[in-house]
Amino acid sequence: IVISGILLIAIGLLILFNYSSSLVFILFLVGIFSFVHGAEHLFMGIQFRHFMNASQHYLLRGVFGIILGFYFCDLFLF
């Protein structure tokens, strides 16, 4: 949660002070956020799989978040 919060604050400040940012750059930042958020969910699903009944949901959300992050970052690079 802390990593996501710091990342969102950085994105907000960057967009606030660089208001001429293009949509592609904003999508790149969304991709980075999605990748980090997916990695967090993947870690939670692996770490607490013995204690939680919904760990499969965390694993699935983590994998899809990472795929979505790579997709958005790939759009930025090409």
C-alpha positions as CSV (number, residue, x, y, z in Angstrom):
1,I,0.0,0.0,0.0
2,V,2.9,2.4,0.8
3,I,4.5,1.7,-2.6
4,S,1.3,2.4,-4.4
5,G,0.7,5.5,-2.4
6,I,4.1,6.9,-3.1
7,L,3.8,6.1,-6.8
8,L,0.4,7.8,-7.0
9,I,1.7,10.9,-5.3
10,A,4.7,11.0,-7.7
11,I,2.4,10.6,-10.7
12,G,0.0,13.3,-9.4
13,L,2.9,15.8,-8.8
14,L,4.4,15.0,-12.2
15,I,1.2,15.6,-14.0
16,L,0.5,18.7,-11.9
17,F,3.8,20.4,-12.8
18,N,4.1,18.9,-16.3
19,Y,0.6,19.6,-17.6
20,S,1.6,19.3,-21.2
21,S,2.1,15.6,-20.8
22,S,0.7,13.5,-23.5
23,L,-1.8,10.7,-23.2
24,V,0.9,8.2,-24.0
25,F,2.9,9.3,-21.0
26,I,-0.1,9.1,-18.7
27,L,-0.8,5.5,-20.0
28,F,2.8,4.6,-19.3
29,L,2.4,5.8,-15.7
30,V,-0.8,3.8,-15.4
31,G,1.1,0.7,-16.8
32,I,3.8,1.1,-14.1
33,F,1.1,1.5,-11.4
34,S,-0.7,-1.6,-12.7
35,F,2.5,-3.6,-12.7
36,V,3.4,-2.6,-9.2
37,H,-0.1,-3.3,-8.0
38,G,-0.2,-6.7,-9.7
39,A,3.2,-7.6,-8.1
40,E,1.8,-6.7,-4.7
41,H,-1.2,-9.0,-5.3
42,L,0.9,-11.8,-6.6
43,F,3.2,-11.5,-3.5
44,M,0.2,-11.5,-1.2
45,G,-1.3,-14.6,-2.9
46,I,2.0,-16.5,-2.6
47,Q,2.9,-15.3,0.9
48,F,-0.5,-16.0,2.5
49,R,-1.8,-19.0,0.5
50,H,-1.9,-21.2,3.6
51,F,-3.9,-18.7,5.7
52,M,-6.4,-17.3,3.2
53,N,-9.2,-19.0,1.2
54,A,-9.1,-16.3,-1.4
55,S,-5.4,-16.6,-2.3
56,Q,-6.2,-17.8,-5.8
57,H,-8.0,-14.6,-6.4
58,Y,-5.0,-12.6,-5.3
59,L,-2.8,-14.7,-7.6
60,L,-5.1,-14.2,-10.6
61,R,-5.4,-10.4,-9.9
62,G,-1.6,-10.2,-9.6
63,V,-1.0,-12.0,-12.9
64,F,-3.6,-10.0,-14.8
65,G,-2.2,-6.8,-13.2
66,I,1.3,-7.6,-14.4
67,I,0.1,-8.5,-17.9
68,L,-1.9,-5.2,-18.0
69,G,1.1,-3.3,-16.9
70,F,3.3,-4.8,-19.5
71,Y,0.7,-4.1,-22.1
72,F,0.5,-0.4,-21.3
73,C,4.2,0.0,-21.0
74,D,4.6,-1.9,-24.4
75,L,2.2,0.6,-25.9
76,F,4.5,3.4,-24.7
77,L,7.7,1.8,-26.1
78,F,6.3,1.1,-29.6
